[in-house]
Amino acid sequence: MEILIWLGAALSLGGLVGLVWCILTVWKARRAGQSDTDLRATIQRVMPLNTGALFLSVLGLMMVVVGIMLG
């Protein structure tokens, strides 16, 4: 079950990297002084990636917990 723990940790780390990327992308768009419509378009483009990264992170944490419980 050790491999399940390590795979889950890697998956969680990948999701965390995705979340940080989404935060930085929106933060840069806000600091660039984009218009309201451009900022909304940026957020709409990043939102599915943000949701996917969050799901990846949660899935990885679930794998870690299951690996610990089975190990």
mmCIF file of the N, C-alpha and C atoms, coordinates in Angstrom:
data_MODEL
# 
_entry.id   MODEL 
# 
loop_
_atom_site.group_PDB 
_atom_site.id 
_atom_site.type_symbol 
_atom_site.label_atom_id 
_atom_site.label_alt_id 
_atom_site.label_comp_id 
_atom_site.label_asym_id 
_atom_site.label_entity_id 
_atom_site.label_seq_id 
_atom_site.pdbx_PDB_ins_code 
_atom_site.Cartn_x 
_atom_site.Cartn_y 
_atom_site.Cartn_z 
_atom_site.occupancy 
_atom_site.B_iso_or_equiv 
_atom_site.pdbx_formal_charge 
_atom_site.auth_seq_id 
_atom_site.auth_comp_id 
_atom_site.auth_asym_id 
_atom_site.auth_atom_id 
_atom_site.pdbx_PDB_model_num 
ATOM 1   N N  . MET A 1 1  ? 0.804   -1.193 0.000   1.00 0.00 ? 1  MET A N  1 
ATOM 2   C CA . MET A 1 1  ? 0.000   0.000  0.000   1.00 0.00 ? 1  MET A CA 1 
ATOM 3   C C  . MET A 1 1  ? 0.851   1.263  0.000   1.00 0.00 ? 1  MET A C  1 
ATOM 4   N N  . GLU A 1 2  ? 2.145   1.064  0.148   1.00 0.00 ? 2  GLU A N  1 
ATOM 5   C CA . GLU A 1 2  ? 3.033   2.220  0.156   1.00 0.00 ? 2  GLU A CA 1 
ATOM 6   C C  . GLU A 1 2  ? 3.005   2.960  -1.177  1.00 0.00 ? 2  GLU A C  1 
ATOM 7   N N  . ILE A 1 3  ? 2.858   2.205  -2.268  1.00 0.00 ? 3  ILE A N  1 
ATOM 8   C CA . ILE A 1 3  ? 2.806   2.856  -3.584  1.00 0.00 ? 3  ILE A CA 1 
ATOM 9   C C  . ILE A 1 3  ? 1.554   3.719  -3.717  1.00 0.00 ? 3  ILE A C  1 
ATOM 10  N N  . LEU A 1 4  ? 0.452   3.289  -3.102  1.00 0.00 ? 4  LEU A N  1 
ATOM 11  C CA . LEU A 1 4  ? -0.784  4.078  -3.135  1.00 0.00 ? 4  LEU A CA 1 
ATOM 12  C C  . LEU A 1 4  ? -0.595  5.402  -2.408  1.00 0.00 ? 4  LEU A C  1 
ATOM 13  N N  . ILE A 1 5  ? 0.137   5.369  -1.310  1.00 0.00 ? 5  ILE A N  1 
ATOM 14  C CA . ILE A 1 5  ? 0.404   6.593  -0.549  1.00 0.00 ? 5  ILE A CA 1 
ATOM 15  C C  . ILE A 1 5  ? 1.260   7.546  -1.371  1.00 0.00 ? 5  ILE A C  1 
ATOM 16  N N  . TRP A 1 6  ? 2.315   7.022  -1.999  1.00 0.00 ? 6  TRP A N  1 
ATOM 17  C CA . TRP A 1 6  ? 3.209   7.881  -2.780  1.00 0.00 ? 6  TRP A CA 1 
ATOM 18  C C  . TRP A 1 6  ? 2.527   8.420  -4.036  1.00 0.00 ? 6  TRP A C  1 
ATOM 19  N N  . LEU A 1 7  ? 1.714   7.590  -4.686  1.00 0.00 ? 7  LEU A N  1 
ATOM 20  C CA . LEU A 1 7  ? 0.967   8.075  -5.856  1.00 0.00 ? 7  LEU A CA 1 
ATOM 21  C C  . LEU A 1 7  ? -0.031  9.155  -5.452  1.00 0.00 ? 7  LEU A C  1 
ATOM 22  N N  . GLY A 1 8  ? -0.695  8.953  -4.328  1.00 0.00 ? 8  GLY A N  1 
ATOM 23  C CA . GLY A 1 8  ? -1.639  9.958  -3.832  1.00 0.00 ? 8  GLY A CA 1 
ATOM 24  C C  . GLY A 1 8  ? -0.948  11.262 -3.481  1.00 0.00 ? 8  GLY A C  1 
ATOM 25  N N  . ALA A 1 9  ? 0.240   11.149 -2.875  1.00 0.00 ? 9  ALA A N  1 
ATOM 26  C CA . ALA A 1 9  ? 0.989   12.362 -2.530  1.00 0.00 ? 9  ALA A CA 1 
ATOM 27  C C  . ALA A 1 9  ? 1.413   13.109 -3.793  1.00 0.00 ? 9  ALA A C  1 
ATOM 28  N N  . ALA A 1 10 ? 1.840   12.362 -4.808  1.00 0.00 ? 10 ALA A N  1 
ATOM 29  C CA . ALA A 1 10 ? 2.233   12.996 -6.070  1.00 0.00 ? 10 ALA A CA 1 
ATOM 30  C C  . ALA A 1 10 ? 1.036   13.660 -6.745  1.00 0.00 ? 10 ALA A C  1 
ATOM 31  N N  . LEU A 1 11 ? -0.108  12.997 -6.698  1.00 0.00 ? 11 LEU A N  1 
ATOM 32  C CA . LEU A 1 11 ? -1.325  13.560 -7.281  1.00 0.00 ? 11 LEU A CA 1 
ATOM 33  C C  . LEU A 1 11 ? -1.737  14.828 -6.547  1.00 0.00 ? 11 LEU A C  1 
ATOM 34  N N  . SER A 1 12 ? -1.661  14.809 -5.242  1.00 0.00 ? 12 SER A N  1 
ATOM 35  C CA . SER A 1 12 ? -1.990  15.996 -4.443  1.00 0.00 ? 12 SER A CA 1 
ATOM 36  C C  . SER A 1 12 ? -1.031  17.141 -4.740  1.00 0.00 ? 12 SER A C  1 
ATOM 37  N N  . LEU A 1 13 ? 0.227   16.813 -4.890  1.00 0.00 ? 13 LEU A N  1 
ATOM 38  C CA . LEU A 1 13 ? 1.209   17.842 -5.206  1.00 0.00 ? 13 LEU A CA 1 
ATOM 39  C C  . LEU A 1 13 ? 0.942   18.450 -6.581  1.00 0.00 ? 13 LEU A C  1 
ATOM 40  N N  . GLY A 1 14 ? 0.576   17.612 -7.531  1.00 0.00 ? 14 GLY A N  1 
ATOM 41  C CA . GLY A 1 14 ? 0.215   18.119 -8.861  1.00 0.00 ? 14 GLY A CA 1 
ATOM 42  C C  . GLY A 1 14 ? -0.998  19.038 -8.802  1.00 0.00 ? 14 GLY A C  1 
ATOM 43  N N  . GLY A 1 15 ? -1.990  18.664 -8.011  1.00 0.00 ? 15 GLY A N  1 
ATOM 44  C CA . GLY A 1 15 ? -3.166  19.516 -7.847  1.00 0.00 ? 15 GLY A CA 1 
ATOM 45  C C  . GLY A 1 15 ? -2.823  20.825 -7.179  1.00 0.00 ? 15 GLY A C  1 
ATOM 46  N N  . LEU A 1 16 ? -1.924  20.773 -6.208  1.00 0.00 ? 16 LEU A N  1 
ATOM 47  C CA . LEU A 1 16 ? -1.502  21.992 -5.521  1.00 0.00 ? 16 LEU A CA 1 
ATOM 48  C C  . LEU A 1 16 ? -0.769  22.932 -6.469  1.00 0.00 ? 16 LEU A C  1 
ATOM 49  N N  . VAL A 1 17 ? 0.072   22.369 -7.323  1.00 0.00 ? 17 VAL A N  1 
ATOM 50  C CA . VAL A 1 17 ? 0.773   23.191 -8.324  1.00 0.00 ? 17 VAL A CA 1 
ATOM 51  C C  . VAL A 1 17 ? -0.242  23.843 -9.262  1.00 0.00 ? 17 VAL A C  1 
ATOM 52  N N  . GLY A 1 18 ? -1.265  23.090 -9.658  1.00 0.00 ? 18 GLY A N  1 
ATOM 53  C CA . GLY A 1 18 ? -2.309  23.649 -10.513 1.00 0.00 ? 18 GLY A CA 1 
ATOM 54  C C  . GLY A 1 18 ? -3.072  24.775 -9.835  1.00 0.00 ? 18 GLY A C  1 
ATOM 55  N N  . LEU A 1 19 ? -3.362  24.610 -8.557  1.00 0.00 ? 19 LEU A N  1 
ATOM 56  C CA . LEU A 1 19 ? -4.063  25.665 -7.817  1.00 0.00 ? 19 LEU A CA 1 
ATOM 57  C C  . LEU A 1 19 ? -3.216  26.928 -7.709  1.00 0.00 ? 19 LEU A C  1 
ATOM 58  N N  . VAL A 1 20 ? -1.933  26.766 -7.438  1.00 0.00 ? 20 VAL A N  1 
ATOM 59  C CA . VAL A 1 20 ? -1.035  27.926 -7.350  1.00 0.00 ? 20 VAL A CA 1 
ATOM 60  C C  . VAL A 1 20 ? -0.948  28.618 -8.702  1.00 0.00 ? 20 VAL A C  1 
ATOM 61  N N  . TRP A 1 21 ? -0.890  27.844 -9.784  1.00 0.00 ? 21 TRP A N  1 
ATOM 62  C CA . TRP A 1 21 ? -0.849  28.443 -11.118 1.00 0.00 ? 21 TRP A CA 1 
ATOM 63  C C  . TRP A 1 21 ? -2.110  29.268 -11.383 1.00 0.00 ? 21 TRP A C  1 
ATOM 64  N N  . CYS A 1 22 ? -3.277  28.734 -11.006 1.00 0.00 ? 22 CYS A N  1 
ATOM 65  C CA . CYS A 1 22 ? -4.531  29.470 -11.201 1.00 0.00 ? 22 CYS A CA 1 
ATOM 66  C C  . CYS A 1 22 ? -4.538  30.768 -10.404 1.00 0.00 ? 22 CYS A C  1 
ATOM 67  N N  . ILE A 1 23 ? -4.077  30.710 -9.167  1.00 0.00 ? 23 ILE A N  1 
ATOM 68  C CA . ILE A 1 23 ? -4.030  31.906 -8.324  1.00 0.00 ? 23 ILE A CA 1 
ATOM 69  C C  . ILE A 1 23 ? -3.112  32.953 -8.936  1.00 0.00 ? 23 ILE A C  1 
ATOM 70  N N  . LEU A 1 24 ? -1.943  32.527 -9.376  1.00 0.00 ? 24 LEU A N  1 
ATOM 71  C CA . LEU A 1 24 ? -0.984  33.478 -9.951  1.00 0.00 ? 24 LEU A CA 1 
ATOM 72  C C  . LEU A 1 24 ? -1.494  34.078 -11.261 1.00 0.00 ? 24 LEU A C  1 
ATOM 73  N N  . THR A 1 25 ? -2.179  33.281 -12.060 1.00 0.00 ? 25 THR A N  1 
ATOM 74  C CA . THR A 1 25 ? -2.710  33.779 -13.333 1.00 0.00 ? 25 THR A CA 1 
ATOM 75  C C  . THR A 1 25 ? -3.746  34.873 -13.111 1.00 0.00 ? 25 THR A C  1 
ATOM 76  N N  . VAL A 1 26 ? -4.665  34.650 -12.196 1.00 0.00 ? 26 VAL A N  1 
ATOM 77  C CA . VAL A 1 26 ? -5.698  35.666 -11.922 1.00 0.00 ? 26 VAL A CA 1 
ATOM 78  C C  . VAL A 1 26 ? -5.076  36.874 -11.231 1.00 0.00 ? 26 VAL A C  1 
ATOM 79  N N  . TRP A 1 27 ? -4.127  36.639 -10.347 1.00 0.00 ? 27 TRP A N  1 
ATOM 80  C CA . TRP A 1 27 ? -3.467  37.745 -9.656  1.00 0.00 ? 27 TRP A CA 1 
ATOM 81  C C  . TRP A 1 27 ? -2.728  38.649 -10.649 1.00 0.00 ? 27 TRP A C  1 
ATOM 82  N N  . LYS A 1 28 ? -2.024  38.045 -11.614 1.00 0.00 ? 28 LYS A N  1 
ATOM 83  C CA . LYS A 1 28 ? -1.325  38.843 -12.632 1.00 0.00 ? 28 LYS A CA 1 
ATOM 84  C C  . LYS A 1 28 ? -2.310  39.615 -13.495 1.00 0.00 ? 28 LYS A C  1 
ATOM 85  N N  . ALA A 1 29 ? -3.449  39.001 -13.802 1.00 0.00 ? 29 ALA A N  1 
ATOM 86  C CA . ALA A 1 29 ? -4.461  39.688 -14.609 1.00 0.00 ? 29 ALA A CA 1 
ATOM 87  C C  . ALA A 1 29 ? -5.032  40.885 -13.857 1.00 0.00 ? 29 ALA A C  1 
ATOM 88  N N  . ARG A 1 30 ? -5.225  40.743 -12.558 1.00 0.00 ? 30 ARG A N  1 
ATOM 89  C CA . ARG A 1 30 ? -5.740  41.861 -11.761 1.00 0.00 ? 30 ARG A CA 1 
ATOM 90  C C  . ARG A 1 30 ? -4.720  42.984 -11.667 1.00 0.00 ? 30 ARG A C  1 
ATOM 91  N N  . ARG A 1 31 ? -3.459  42.622 -11.475 1.00 0.00 ? 31 ARG A N  1 
ATOM 92  C CA . ARG A 1 31 ? -2.420  43.649 -11.342 1.00 0.00 ? 31 ARG A CA 1 
ATOM 93  C C  . ARG A 1 31 ? -2.109  44.335 -12.665 1.00 0.00 ? 31 ARG A C  1 
ATOM 94  N N  . ALA A 1 32 ? -2.434  43.686 -13.782 1.00 0.00 ? 32 ALA A N  1 
ATOM 95  C CA . ALA A 1 32 ? -2.184  44.278 -15.092 1.00 0.00 ? 32 ALA A CA 1 
ATOM 96  C C  . ALA A 1 32 ? -3.192  45.382 -15.414 1.00 0.00 ? 32 ALA A C  1 
ATOM 97  N N  . GLY A 1 33 ? -4.211  45.487 -14.608 1.00 0.00 ? 33 GLY A N  1 
ATOM 98  C CA . GLY A 1 33 ? -5.199  46.544 -14.819 1.00 0.00 ? 33 GLY A CA 1 
ATOM 99  C C  . GLY A 1 33 ? -6.093  46.287 -16.018 1.00 0.00 ? 33 GLY A C  1 
ATOM 100 N N  . GLN A 1 34 ? -6.435  45.032 -16.241 1.00 0.00 ? 34 GLN A N  1 
ATOM 101 C CA . GLN A 1 34 ? -7.312  44.699 -17.355 1.00 0.00 ? 34 GLN A CA 1 
ATOM 102 C C  . GLN A 1 34 ? -8.703  45.283 -17.130 1.00 0.00 ? 34 GLN A C  1 
ATOM 103 N N  . SER A 1 35 ? -9.411  45.448 -18.230 1.00 0.00 ? 35 SER A N  1 
ATOM 104 C CA . SER A 1 35 ? -10.792 45.912 -18.110 1.00 0.00 ? 35 SER A CA 1 
ATOM 105 C C  . SER A 1 35 ? -11.630 44.807 -17.475 1.00 0.00 ? 35 SER A C  1 
ATOM 106 N N  . ASP A 1 36 ? -12.823 45.185 -17.070 1.00 0.00 ? 36 ASP A N  1 
ATOM 107 C CA . ASP A 1 36 ? -13.701 44.240 -16.379 1.00 0.00 ? 36 ASP A CA 1 
ATOM 108 C C  . ASP A 1 36 ? -14.028 43.033 -17.254 1.00 0.00 ? 36 ASP A C  1 
ATOM 109 N N  . THR A 1 37 ? -14.290 43.265 -18.527 1.00 0.00 ? 37 THR A N  1 
ATOM 110 C CA . THR A 1 37 ? -14.642 42.149 -19.418 1.00 0.00 ? 37 THR A CA 1 
ATOM 111 C C  . THR A 1 37 ? -13.435 41.240 -19.658 1.00 0.00 ? 37 THR A C  1 
ATOM 112 N N  . ASP A 1 38 ? -12.244 41.825 -19.784 1.00 0.00 ? 38 ASP A N  1 
ATOM 113 C CA . ASP A 1 38 ? -11.045 41.003 -19.971 1.00 0.00 ? 38 ASP A CA 1 
ATOM 114 C C  . ASP A 1 38 ? -10.739 40.181 -18.723 1.00 0.00 ? 38 ASP A C  1 
ATOM 115 N N  . LEU A 1 39 ? -10.926 40.798 -17.562 1.00 0.00 ? 39 LEU A N  1 
ATOM 116 C CA . LEU A 1 39 ? -10.693 40.085 -16.311 1.00 0.00 ? 39 LEU A CA 1 
ATOM 117 C C  . LEU A 1 39 ? -11.690 38.943 -16.147 1.00 0.00 ? 39 LEU A C  1 
ATOM 118 N N  . ARG A 1 40 ? -12.941 39.194 -16.508 1.00 0.00 ? 40 ARG A N  1 
ATOM 119 C CA . ARG A 1 40 ? -13.946 38.127 -16.450 1.00 0.00 ? 40 ARG A CA 1 
ATOM 120 C C  . ARG A 1 40 ? -13.603 36.992 -17.408 1.00 0.00 ? 40 ARG A C  1 
ATOM 121 N N  . ALA A 1 41 ? -13.105 37.317 -18.584 1.00 0.00 ? 41 ALA A N  1 
ATOM 122 C CA . ALA A 1 41 ? -12.717 36.285 -19.554 1.00 0.00 ? 41 ALA A CA 1 
ATOM 123 C C  . ALA A 1 41 ? -11.549 35.461 -19.025 1.00 0.00 ? 41 ALA A C  1 
ATOM 124 N N  . THR A 1 42 ? -10.605 36.116 -18.373 1.00 0.00 ? 42 THR A N  1 
ATOM 125 C CA . THR A 1 42 ? -9.477  35.391 -17.787 1.00 0.00 ? 42 THR A CA 1 
ATOM 126 C C  . THR A 1 42 ? -9.951  34.452 -16.695 1.00 0.00 ? 42 THR A C  1 
ATOM 127 N N  . ILE A 1 43 ? -10.832 34.941 -15.841 1.00 0.00 ? 43 ILE A N  1 
ATOM 128 C CA . ILE A 1 43 ? -11.342 34.106 -14.754 1.00 0.00 ? 43 ILE A CA 1 
ATOM 129 C C  . ILE A 1 43 ? -12.153 32.945 -15.306 1.00 0.00 ? 43 ILE A C  1 
ATOM 130 N N  . GLN A 1 44 ? -12.947 33.180 -16.343 1.00 0.00 ? 44 GLN A N  1 
ATOM 131 C CA . GLN A 1 44 ? -13.733 32.102 -16.936 1.00 0.00 ? 44 GLN A CA 1 
ATOM 132 C C  . GLN A 1 44 ? -12.834 31.064 -17.596 1.00 0.00 ? 44 GLN A C  1 
ATOM 133 N N  . ARG A 1 45 ? -11.692 31.480 -18.118 1.00 0.00 ? 45 ARG A N  1 
ATOM 134 C CA . ARG A 1 45 ? -10.755 30.537 -18.721 1.00 0.00 ? 45 ARG A CA 1 
ATOM 135 C C  . ARG A 1 45 ? -10.043 29.700 -17.661 1.00 0.00 ? 45 ARG A C  1 
ATOM 136 N N  . VAL A 1 46 ? -9.761  30.298 -16.505 1.00 0.00 ? 46 VAL A N  1 
ATOM 137 C CA . VAL A 1 46 ? -9.009  29.630 -15.453 1.00 0.00 ? 46 VAL A CA 1 
ATOM 138 C C  . VAL A 1 46 ? -9.910  28.760 -14.571 1.00 0.00 ? 46 VAL A C  1 
ATOM 139 N N  . MET A 1 47 ? -11.189 29.081 -14.476 1.00 0.00 ? 47 MET A N  1 
ATOM 140 C CA . MET A 1 47 ? -12.075 28.392 -13.544 1.00 0.00 ? 47 MET A CA 1 
ATOM 141 C C  . MET A 1 47 ? -12.146 26.874 -13.754 1.00 0.00 ? 47 MET A C  1 
ATOM 142 N N  . PRO A 1 48 ? -12.286 26.355 -14.981 1.00 0.00 ? 48 PRO A N  1 
ATOM 143 C CA . PRO A 1 48 ? -12.302 24.885 -15.130 1.00 0.00 ? 48 PRO A CA 1 
ATOM 144 C C  . PRO A 1 48 ? -10.979 24.239 -14.709 1.00 0.00 ? 48 PRO A C  1 
ATOM 145 N N  . LEU A 1 49 ? -9.879  24.907 -14.971 1.00 0.00 ? 49 LEU A N  1 
ATOM 146 C CA . LEU A 1 49 ? -8.578  24.379 -14.558 1.00 0.00 ? 49 LEU A CA 1 
ATOM 147 C C  . LEU A 1 49 ? -8.459  24.389 -13.041 1.00 0.00 ? 49 LEU A C  1 
ATOM 148 N N  . ASN A 1 50 ? -9.003  25.416 -12.413 1.00 0.00 ? 50 ASN A N  1 
ATOM 149 C CA . ASN A 1 50 ? -9.000  25.500 -10.955 1.00 0.00 ? 50 ASN A CA 1 
ATOM 150 C C  . ASN A 1 50 ? -9.807  24.353 -10.349 1.00 0.00 ? 50 ASN A C  1 
ATOM 151 N N  . THR A 1 51 ? -10.965 24.099 -10.911 1.00 0.00 ? 51 THR A N  1 
ATOM 152 C CA . THR A 1 51 ? -11.812 23.010 -10.421 1.00 0.00 ? 51 THR A CA 1 
ATOM 153 C C  . THR A 1 51 ? -11.127 21.662 -10.628 1.00 0.00 ? 51 THR A C  1 
ATOM 154 N N  . GLY A 1 52 ? -10.501 21.475 -11.780 1.00 0.00 ? 52 GLY A N  1 
ATOM 155 C CA . GLY A 1 52 ? -9.793  20.230 -12.050 1.00 0.00 ? 52 GLY A CA 1 
ATOM 156 C C  . GLY A 1 52 ? -8.617  20.027 -11.116 1.00 0.00 ? 52 GLY A C  1 
ATOM 157 N N  . ALA A 1 53 ? -7.881  21.088 -10.831 1.00 0.00 ? 53 ALA A N  1 
ATOM 158 C CA . ALA A 1 53 ? -6.747  20.988 -9.917  1.00 0.00 ? 53 ALA A CA 1 
ATOM 159 C C  . ALA A 1 53 ? -7.219  20.677 -8.503  1.00 0.00 ? 53 ALA A C  1 
ATOM 160 N N  . LEU A 1 54 ? -8.317  21.272 -8.101  1.00 0.00 ? 54 LEU A N  1 
ATOM 161 C CA . LEU A 1 54 ? -8.872  20.978 -6.776  1.00 0.00 ? 54 LEU A CA 1 
ATOM 162 C C  . LEU A 1 54 ? -9.318  19.521 -6.685  1.00 0.00 ? 54 LEU A C  1 
ATOM 163 N N  . PHE A 1 55 ? -9.957  19.025 -7.736  1.00 0.00 ? 55 PHE A N  1 
ATOM 164 C CA . PHE A 1 55 ? -10.383 17.626 -7.765  1.00 0.00 ? 55 PHE A CA 1 
ATOM 165 C C  . PHE A 1 55 ? -9.174  16.686 -7.710  1.00 0.00 ? 55 PHE A C  1 
ATOM 166 N N  . LEU A 1 56 ? -8.132  17.023 -8.446  1.00 0.00 ? 56 LEU A N  1 
ATOM 167 C CA . LEU A 1 56 ? -6.914  16.210 -8.445  1.00 0.00 ? 56 LEU A CA 1 
ATOM 168 C C  . LEU A 1 56 ? -6.292  16.163 -7.055  1.00 0.00 ? 56 LEU A C  1 
ATOM 169 N N  . SER A 1 57 ? -6.263  17.278 -6.391  1.00 0.00 ? 57 SER A N  1 
ATOM 170 C CA . SER A 1 57 ? -5.697  17.346 -5.059  1.00 0.00 ? 57 SER A CA 1 
ATOM 171 C C  . SER A 1 57 ? -6.525  16.527 -4.069  1.00 0.00 ? 57 SER A C  1 
ATOM 172 N N  . VAL A 1 58 ? -7.830  16.639 -4.133  1.00 0.00 ? 58 VAL A N  1 
ATOM 173 C CA . VAL A 1 58 ? -8.702  15.882 -3.241  1.00 0.00 ? 58 VAL A CA 1 
ATOM 174 C C  . VAL A 1 58 ? -8.582  14.385 -3.518  1.00 0.00 ? 58 VAL A C  1 
ATOM 175 N N  . LEU A 1 59 ? -8.522  14.009 -4.782  1.00 0.00 ? 59 LEU A N  1 
ATOM 176 C CA . LEU A 1 59 ? -8.377  12.602 -5.137  1.00 0.00 ? 59 LEU A CA 1 
ATOM 177 C C  . LEU A 1 59 ? -7.061  12.036 -4.595  1.00 0.00 ? 59 LEU A C  1 
ATOM 178 N N  . GLY A 1 60 ? -5.998  12.822 -4.700  1.00 0.00 ? 60 GLY A N  1 
ATOM 179 C CA . GLY A 1 60 ? -4.714  12.387 -4.163  1.00 0.00 ? 60 GLY A CA 1 
ATOM 180 C C  . GLY A 1 60 ? -4.748  12.218 -2.655  1.00 0.00 ? 60 GLY A C  1 
ATOM 181 N N  . LEU A 1 61 ? -5.392  13.147 -1.967  1.00 0.00 ? 61 LEU A N  1 
ATOM 182 C CA . LEU A 1 61 ? -5.502  13.022 -0.513  1.00 0.00 ? 61 LEU A CA 1 
ATOM 183 C C  . LEU A 1 61 ? -6.343  11.817 -0.114  1.00 0.00 ? 61 LEU A C  1 
ATOM 184 N N  . MET A 1 62 ? -7.372  11.523 -0.885  1.00 0.00 ? 62 MET A N  1 
ATOM 185 C CA . MET A 1 62 ? -8.170  10.330 -0.617  1.00 0.00 ? 62 MET A CA 1 
ATOM 186 C C  . MET A 1 62 ? -7.334  9.066  -0.798  1.00 0.00 ? 62 MET A C  1 
ATOM 187 N N  . MET A 1 63 ? -6.490  9.057  -1.817  1.00 0.00 ? 63 MET A N  1 
ATOM 188 C CA . MET A 1 63 ? -5.618  7.900  -2.040  1.00 0.00 ? 63 MET A CA 1 
ATOM 189 C C  . MET A 1 63 ? -4.644  7.725  -0.875  1.00 0.00 ? 63 MET A C  1 
ATOM 190 N N  . VAL A 1 64 ? -4.121  8.819  -0.362  1.00 0.00 ? 64 VAL A N  1 
ATOM 191 C CA . VAL A 1 64 ? -3.206  8.740  0.782   1.00 0.00 ? 64 VAL A CA 1 
ATOM 192 C C  . VAL A 1 64 ? -3.929  8.157  1.991   1.00 0.00 ? 64 VAL A C  1 
ATOM 193 N N  . VAL A 1 65 ? -5.125  8.630  2.271   1.00 0.00 ? 65 VAL A N  1 
ATOM 194 C CA . VAL A 1 65 ? -5.883  8.146  3.425   1.00 0.00 ? 65 VAL A CA 1 
ATOM 195 C C  . VAL A 1 65 ? -6.204  6.665  3.269   1.00 0.00 ? 65 VAL A C  1 
ATOM 196 N N  . VAL A 1 66 ? -6.638  6.249  2.090   1.00 0.00 ? 66 VAL A N  1 
ATOM 197 C CA . VAL A 1 66 ? -6.961  4.838  1.853   1.00 0.00 ? 66 VAL A CA 1 
ATOM 198 C C  . VAL A 1 66 ? -5.693  3.986  1.995   1.00 0.00 ? 66 VAL A C  1 
ATOM 199 N N  . GLY A 1 67 ? -4.588  4.484  1.472   1.00 0.00 ? 67 GLY A N  1 
ATOM 200 C CA . GLY A 1 67 ? -3.326  3.750  1.600   1.00 0.00 ? 67 GLY A CA 1 
ATOM 201 C C  . GLY A 1 67 ? -2.899  3.578  3.040   1.00 0.00 ? 67 GLY A C  1 
ATOM 202 N N  . ILE A 1 68 ? -3.101  4.611  3.837   1.00 0.00 ? 68 ILE A N  1 
ATOM 203 C CA . ILE A 1 68 ? -2.747  4.524  5.267   1.00 0.00 ? 68 ILE A CA 1 
ATOM 204 C C  . ILE A 1 68 ? -3.689  3.547  5.979   1.00 0.00 ? 68 ILE A C  1 
ATOM 205 N N  . MET A 1 69 ? -4.960  3.611  5.649   1.00 0.00 ? 69 MET A N  1 
ATOM 206 C CA . MET A 1 69 ? -5.923  2.727  6.322   1.00 0.00 ? 69 MET A CA 1 
ATOM 207 C C  . MET A 1 69 ? -5.699  1.263  5.951   1.00 0.00 ? 69 MET A C  1 
ATOM 208 N N  . LEU A 1 70 ? -5.331  1.000  4.721   1.00 0.00 ? 70 LEU A N  1 
ATOM 209 C CA . LEU A 1 70 ? -5.107  -0.381 4.291   1.00 0.00 ? 70 LEU A CA 1 
ATOM 210 C C  . LEU A 1 70 ? -3.727  -0.900 4.696   1.00 0.00 ? 70 LEU A C  1 
ATOM 211 N N  . GLY A 1 71 ? -2.801  0.009  4.940   1.00 0.00 ? 71 GLY A N  1 
ATOM 212 C CA . GLY A 1 71 ? -1.436  -0.392 5.283   1.00 0.00 ? 71 GLY A CA 1 
ATOM 213 C C  . GLY A 1 71 ? -1.310  -0.626 6.703   1.00 0.00 ? 71 GLY A C  1 
# 
